[in-house]
């Protein structure tokens, strides 16, 4: 531990988040863990985010001594910003925080202690999905080994989000793993590579991270050609990496992974998205009913899409969006 100047390096990319940055930075400055450095990356943000960042830092003079603001001359995107932070980091562990989210004050302390006590390369925790004033507690599964965790991620049982995980910096460095600069959609798949290289992993069943859903209540997202291209790029990179380490051992799980990747196409009332689902990774469709880690209704939804019963997919989404999320849960 003493070989590292900091226990944890927190990396925070910043772009167009002036409505959220103050809350995010305040939650980071008030962490209970000592020896933390904070690396903020100004990804050529066009708004007042950096002004607001500096204003918050001025209220925490002791913490601000361990803060750096790195600047991109032009906008390079989220993966490149994460890499800039990684290359500058000096901590034993890395934590990535998105600048429109916020965290609980004991997050780093408890996750770091868990990492030390279990000698873990990666520690993950539960998290909150925040819709305005409402939140859902998102429970994450626990695994006895990195290999089982990797299988759980590929099968869709556990999320591969980067922001609820504390990851040993040497895992990035020694395996030459960085985020896919220029390919933002699906960039969190980098975490899958890290799990493939990890020895010990550990789970902490407390929720610390508040992931803010920007478009509250919306169960669809806009897909452009760039998004689709980036997503395919990252899926291919992930598949190649897994095969390079495990040969054909995880082929079934890679099929489950591809089904999970294209599942969001079915969370829509747009029939063109259903047809897009039908064009992607058809070789994986035969595994729909085999993946027991996803819920039955998801398997049914995908099976009906495979059989081109798009009326069922549409009706499912109407019921979920209008009745369950809006009326029962109150997400609008």
Phi and psi in degrees as a GROMACS rama.xvg file:
@    title "Ramachandran Plot"
@    xaxis  label "Phi"
@    yaxis  label "Psi"
@TYPE xy
-71.6807  -10.873  UNK-2
-74.4701  -10.9662  UNK-3
-111.004  138.028  UNK-4
-68.0337  -33.484  UNK-5
-126.976  149.296  UNK-6
-68.9083  -44.6383  UNK-7
-138.656  138.182  UNK-8
-105.548  122.691  UNK-9
-101.064  123.86  UNK-10
-109.574  124.998  UNK-11
-130.513  99.727  UNK-12
-70.3047  143.919  UNK-13
-129.649  122.309  UNK-14
-156.268  113.46  UNK-15
58.241  49.3523  UNK-16
-128.103  34.3264  UNK-17
-61.7697  -22.8973  UNK-18
-76.7314  -17.5588  UNK-19
-122.458  -19.5764  UNK-20
-60.7222  -37.7812  UNK-21
-63.5533  -45.5316  UNK-22
-62.4466  -42.4835  UNK-23
-60.4772  -52.3462  UNK-24
-66.655  -39.2231  UNK-25
-58.8569  -42.9478  UNK-26
-66.6833  -29.2654  UNK-27
-78.3841  -39.3186  UNK-28
-65.9153  -25.5406  UNK-29
-95.7182  18.6715  UNK-30
-65.124  144.813  UNK-31
-85.3967  -9.68042  UNK-32
-79.8987  138.542  UNK-33
-87.1096  170.035  UNK-34
54.5772  56.928  UNK-35
-118.903  133.919  UNK-36
-108.723  148.624  UNK-37
-121.632  123.958  UNK-38
-116.007  110.056  UNK-39
-100.106  130.691  UNK-40
-111.008  112.568  UNK-41
-80.5209  100.394  UNK-42
-86.6923  52.6019  UNK-43
54.8122  46.9244  UNK-44
-65.2761  135.013  UNK-45
-87.1338  -4.56157  UNK-46
-105.899  -157.608  UNK-47
-96.412  20.1424  UNK-48
-57.1838  -42.8747  UNK-49
-70.9525  -36.577  UNK-50
-60.4215  -45.0872  UNK-51
-68.0534  -37.4419  UNK-52
-58.2503  -50.1651  UNK-53
-63.7145  -33.926  UNK-54
-64.8717  -43.1906  UNK-55
-65.6424  -43.5813  UNK-56
-60.2577  -30.4794  UNK-57
-64.0501  -20.2244  UNK-58
-87.4986  -3.53768  UNK-59
-130.854  68.6022  UNK-60
-59.4703  -36.3618  UNK-61
-69.7992  -42.2131  UNK-62
-68.4409  -39.8031  UNK-63
-64.8984  -18.3381  UNK-64
-64.7434  -20.6986  UNK-65
-112.613  26.9978  UNK-66
-114.861  141.617  UNK-67
-129.809  141.878  UNK-68
-114.236  112.218  UNK-69
-100.625  141.647  UNK-70
-115.332  136.116  UNK-71
-97.3876  133.06  UNK-72
-67.5166  -29.5399  UNK-73
-137.602  159.368  UNK-74
-65.6672  123.322  UNK-75
-111.739  -9.80079  UNK-76
95.5111  164.682  UNK-77
-60.5791  -47.1675  UNK-78
-59.7136  -43.7  UNK-79
-63.9092  -37.808  UNK-80
-64.528  -41.6511  UNK-81
-60.7389  -41.4704  UNK-82
-64.7082  -39.2519  UNK-83
-58.184  -43.3428  UNK-84
-64.7067  -43.5536  UNK-85
-59.9668  -44.0895  UNK-86
-66.279  -23.766  UNK-87
-96.3932  -12.6916  UNK-88
-69.0628  145.938  UNK-89
-123.302  1.38589  UNK-90
-79.9281  163.01  UNK-91
-69.2283  -37.3796  UNK-92
-124.504  156.797  UNK-93
-114.655  136.169  UNK-94
-129.762  126.824  UNK-95
-98.902  128.039  UNK-96
-125.02  128.174  UNK-97
-80.0296  141.359  UNK-98
-77.8529  -2.76173  UNK-99
-102.505  4.57709  UNK-100
-108.173  -179.395  UNK-101
-150.995  166.03  UNK-102
-135.008  162.29  UNK-103
-79.3186  151.651  UNK-104
-71.1906  -21.4398  UNK-105
-97.4695  7.29517  UNK-106
-55.7467  -58.6355  UNK-107
-63.9823  -40.4739  UNK-108
-61.1622  -49.5828  UNK-109
-70.7802  -37.1682  UNK-110
-70.5121  -38.3432  UNK-111
-67.3007  -43.1812  UNK-112
-62.1419  -38.912  UNK-113
-63.257  -40.9615  UNK-114
-62.8336  -43.6123  UNK-115
-67.6931  -43.9117  UNK-116
-66.8467  -28.6415  UNK-117
-107.767  1.20786  UNK-118
52.0522  45.5504  UNK-119
-89.4896  141.552  UNK-120
-78.8291  -31.1123  UNK-121
-137.602  133.364  UNK-122
-122.514  132.044  UNK-123
-123.931  162.034  UNK-124
-137.906  169.825  UNK-125
-68.3141  171.684  UNK-126
-155.255  170.408  UNK-127
-109.103  134.49  UNK-128
-97.8963  113.973  UNK-129
-102.505  122.661  UNK-130
-115.431  89.0233  UNK-131
63.366  -116.861  UNK-132
-90.8418  -3.11397  UNK-133
-109.22  148.343  UNK-134
-138.371  149.468  UNK-135
-114.782  135.488  UNK-136
-81.0195  122.366  UNK-137
-106.055  101.035  UNK-138
-75.8577  137.337  UNK-139
-114.592  140.841  UNK-140
-71.8283  163.234  UNK-141
-114.075  142.363  UNK-142
-130.545  151.924  UNK-143
-83.7087  -14.1787  UNK-144
-149.654  162.548  UNK-145
-64.4963  -35.3817  UNK-146
-64.4105  -44.3227  UNK-147
-66.574  -35.8192  UNK-148
-64.459  -41.117  UNK-149
-59.9335  -45.1546  UNK-150
-63.4092  -39.1834  UNK-151
-64.4195  -37.5109  UNK-152
-67.4096  -47.3961  UNK-153
-62.3955  -33.8193  UNK-154
-80.2054  -9.22798  UNK-155
89.8838  8.71728  UNK-156
-76.5041  -33.8615  UNK-157
-124.214  143.641  UNK-158
-75.9924  144.726  UNK-159
-99.5947  22.496  UNK-160
-55.2312  141.907  UNK-161
-82.033  -21.6417  UNK-162
-88.5085  3.11741  UNK-163
-116.985  26.5959  UNK-164
-132.44  135.216  UNK-165
-101.613  121.377  UNK-166
-126.845  131.388  UNK-167
-61.2105  132.098  UNK-168
-63.293  -35.3921  UNK-169
-63.4414  -21.9221  UNK-170
-65.7414  -38.0701  UNK-171
-68.7541  -50.2328  UNK-172
-68.0035  -50.7299  UNK-173
-68.7107  -22.6664  UNK-174
-106.829  7.39692  UNK-175
52.5783  47.4534  UNK-176
-103.865  124.527  UNK-177
-134.152  172.137  UNK-178
-80.547  152.847  UNK-179
-76.9988  85.9675  UNK-180
-53.778  128.342  UNK-181
89.4051  -2.821  UNK-182
-131.027  78.7979  UNK-183
-72.9324  -36.4177  UNK-184
-73.8802  118.077  UNK-185
88.3999  13.32  UNK-186
-64.4796  -22.6511  UNK-187
-65.3981  -13.9709  UNK-188
-60.5219  -14.6955  UNK-189
-55.1326  -33.1217  UNK-190
-61.212  -32.674  UNK-191
-62.3487  -40.7735  UNK-192
-62.7499  -39.0244  UNK-193
-65.4057  -40.4101  UNK-194
-64.4833  -34.6215  UNK-195
-66.4155  -20.5744  UNK-196
-102.852  -9.87445  UNK-197
-76.1666  154.504  UNK-198
-99.8335  -72.7994  UNK-199
-99.396  139.459  UNK-200
-133.601  161.38  UNK-201
-152.092  153.346  UNK-202
-121.53  141.925  UNK-203
-121.036  113.88  UNK-204
-86.1295  65.5603  UNK-205
-139.908  148.43  UNK-206
-98.7472  122.591  UNK-207
-117.613  -30.1684  UNK-208
-100.131  131.109  UNK-209
-104.903  103.436  UNK-210
-87.2575  116.15  UNK-211
-89.7648  117.616  UNK-212
-77.4568  112.27  UNK-213
-65.0827  -46.1989  UNK-214
-100.115  87.6218  UNK-215
-58.9571  128.622  UNK-216
83.2914  -10.8526  UNK-217
-80.2467  125.562  UNK-218
-101.717  11.8874  UNK-219
-126.901  166.223  UNK-220
-141.018  157.35  UNK-221
-81.0686  128.327  UNK-222
-112.114  124.406  UNK-223
-112.709  172.414  UNK-224
-61.5127  -35.8085  UNK-225
-63.8704  -44.3351  UNK-226
-58.9635  -46.5598  UNK-227
-64.794  -41.3412  UNK-228
-64.0203  -44.0128  UNK-229
-62.882  -42.8652  UNK-230
-61.1813  -46.49  UNK-231
-62.9755  -38.9226  UNK-232
-59.0143  -47.139  UNK-233
-71.3903  -33.8935  UNK-234
-63.5314  -44.9384  UNK-235
-63.6988  -43.1089  UNK-236
-61.8853  -41.678  UNK-237
-65.0831  -45.6851  UNK-238
-61.065  -44.6776  UNK-239
-62.9497  -38.957  UNK-240
-66.4753  -45.1639  UNK-241
-63.2476  -41.8719  UNK-242
-66.6087  -33.1546  UNK-243
-66.3244  -25.6695  UNK-244
-99.0917  -30.5269  UNK-245
-122.187  5.13932  UNK-246
55.3116  -123.679  UNK-247
-100.733  9.55461  UNK-248
-61.3633  -31.7294  UNK-249
-112.61  25.119  UNK-250
-59.7497  -41.9769  UNK-251
-60.6271  -41.4764  UNK-252
-70.7715  -30.8957  UNK-253
-67.6471  -31.3855  UNK-254
-68.2553  -41.6209  UNK-255
-59.3647  -41.0727  UNK-256
-60.3176  -44.6444  UNK-257
-64.6527  -36.4916  UNK-258
-64.3215  -39.2889  UNK-259
-66.3593  -37.2291  UNK-260
-63.7043  -41.1766  UNK-261
-91.8524  -4.32179  UNK-262
-54.7112  -40.8404  UNK-263
-57.3439  -22.0058  UNK-264
-63.4102  -24.157  UNK-265
-91.2398  -8.72487  UNK-266
-90.7883  70.0147  UNK-267
-165.535  160.854  UNK-268
-106.755  16.005  UNK-269
-97.9263  114.049  UNK-270
-63.0916  -27.4474  UNK-271
-65.5309  -29.4606  UNK-272
-70.583  -33.4017  UNK-273
-65.4054  -39.4738  UNK-274
-68.3911  -34.7833  UNK-275
-63.8839  -42.2527  UNK-276
-54.4042  -41.6657  UNK-277
-66.8706  -20.2675  UNK-278
-90.5657  -16.4379  UNK-279
-96.379  130.104  UNK-280
48.8021  52.0506  UNK-281
-60.2231  -26.3972  UNK-282
-64.2046  -17.2576  UNK-283
-89.2825  -13.7129  UNK-284
-61.9245  -30.1431  UNK-285
-67.6224  -7.86235  UNK-286
-101.098  4.11837  UNK-287
-55.5519  -49.6889  UNK-288
-83.1422  -8.49586  UNK-289
-85.0229  -22.5529  UNK-290
-84.0894  95.2772  UNK-291
-79.0468  -6.51529  UNK-292
-78.9906  -20.2803  UNK-293
-93.6824  155.807  UNK-294
-68.4011  159.809  UNK-295
-61.2668  -40.6962  UNK-296
-66.1341  -32.2275  UNK-297
-67.3752  -41.8273  UNK-298
-64.2031  -39.4732  UNK-299
-64.8895  -43.9553  UNK-300
-58.0622  -46.5123  UNK-301
-69.677  -37.599  UNK-302
-64.9394  -40.7363  UNK-303
-65.8853  -37.1628  UNK-304
-65.9788  -40.123  UNK-305
-59.1698  -37.3107  UNK-306
-87.8087  9.426  UNK-307
61.9957  29.272  UNK-308
-89.6388  68.3808  UNK-309
-69.99  -22.2217  UNK-310
-60.7115  -37.9006  UNK-311
-67.7366  -42.6762  UNK-312
-62.8885  -44.0594  UNK-313
-61.5284  -47.3865  UNK-314
-62.9156  -40.704  UNK-315
-57.2847  -46.684  UNK-316
-67.8476  -37.0715  UNK-317
-61.8459  -44.1788  UNK-318
-65.5301  -45.5889  UNK-319
-65.5233  -46.7586  UNK-320
-70.5655  -49.1376  UNK-321
-84.1859  -32.6976  UNK-322
-98.5931  -57.3134  UNK-323
-69.5729  -55.3573  UNK-324
-73.8904  -39.5096  UNK-325
-87.4047  -43.928  UNK-326
-85.3452  -50.8246  UNK-327
-77.1458  -49.7632  UNK-328
-88.3186  -19.6352  UNK-329
80.0203  19.3661  UNK-330
-84.9696  120.464  UNK-331
